[in-house]
Amino acid sequence: MRVYSHLHYLHDATRQVRRMTNEYESTTRAETTSLEDDFFVPTRGLSNEEIHIVRRSITKLPVSITEANERCNYCLSLYKPNKFIVSFTCGHNMHLKCFSKYAAGYRTCMQCRRHLITGEEQTD
């Protein structure tokens, strides 16, 4: 009798999972997008236009780095020759990959808190 009740429970659970899966798969992209919009939290990062402005300052480090002890403020690893870095108006730098991650959520330099584009001090 116990085995039968466990099998019955598993059968019902499987049927419920299939039903939920079918409902999910039948949801249209428009419905999904409207749900995403309801839960969207805008980031405080740079806009696409601002990112393109900053990306103009991308440089490739030379083979012989004079400041061998300089580190990326984001990942804290040493800069290596032939790697791309982004230089900000405040004079600080960051790996290109690190900048891509950081700019999605922040508008200021993580070291001096100046605006990444204008270099102005931020009060917030």
N, C-alpha and C positions, 0 to 999 in steps of 0.2 A: 504494500500500500504506500509506503514512504517513497519508493522509487518512482511510482506512478505520479505522485504529487510533485516531485522534483522535475520529472520530465514535462509534466503539464506546465509548471512554472517556466521552465526554459523555453518551451514552445511559445508561450504567451509573450515572453520577453523578446524572443527572436522576431516574432510577428510585429511587435511594437517598434523594434529597431528598423525593420524593413519599411514600415509605414512612415516613420519619421524620415528615413533616407529618401523615400520616394517624394515626400512633401518638399524636402530640401532641394532635391534635384529638379523639381518642377517649378521652383521659384524662378521667376524671370530675372534677368540682369537689372532691369529697371527697379523692381521691388528691392533687390539686394542693394542697389545704389542708394535708394531712398532710406533704407535702414542704416547704411553707413553714414549718410548725411546727418541723420538724427543723433548719432554718437560721435560725430567728427569734432575733435578739439583742435582748433587752429594752433599751429606752432608759432613760436615767437622768433623763429629763425629768419635768415635772409630770404628775400624773394628771389625768383629766378634771375631777374634783371641785375640785382645786387651781386649774385653769385657770379654772373658773367663779368661784371666789373672787376671783382676780386681775382678771378681766374686770369685776367690779363697780366697779373703780377707773378705768374708761375715762372720759376727759374729752375734750371737743372744745375745741381751742385757740381763744381769742377772736380776733377780727379784728386787734386790736392786741396784739401779743406784746411784753411788756415786756423779756424776756430774749432779744433777737434773735440772740445768738450761741450759744444752747444747741443742742447737736447730739444726735441719737439715738446711743446707744452701740453699736448694732448696725450700722447702715448708714452712720453718720457724716455724714449729711446734716442740714442745718439744719431745725428744726421750722418748719412753715408754718402760717399761719392756717387755721382751719376743718378741720384734720386731727385725727384721733383719736389720742390717746396713752394709754398705760397707765402709771399711777404706782404704784410699789412701796412697801412699808412702809419701806424704807430711804431713800426720798426721791428716788430716781433714776427716770427715765422712759425710755420706748421707744415708737416708733410701734406702733400696733396690729398692722399687718402684720408688722413685725419681731418683735414678741412672739410671734406665732403660730408663726413659724419657730424662734425661739430656745427657747421653752418645750418643744418636742418633744425637746430633748436636754439641757437644763440646768435646775437647780432654784435656782440662785443668781444674784444680780445680777452682770452681767459687769463692773461697775465696782468694787464694793466687796466682792463675794463673800459677801454676806449672803443668807440664804434668802429667796426671793421672797415667800413667804406670811408667815412668822413674823418675818422681819427679824433672826433670830439669826445670829451668826457661825458659819461652817462651818469645821470643823477639817480636812476631807479635802482 
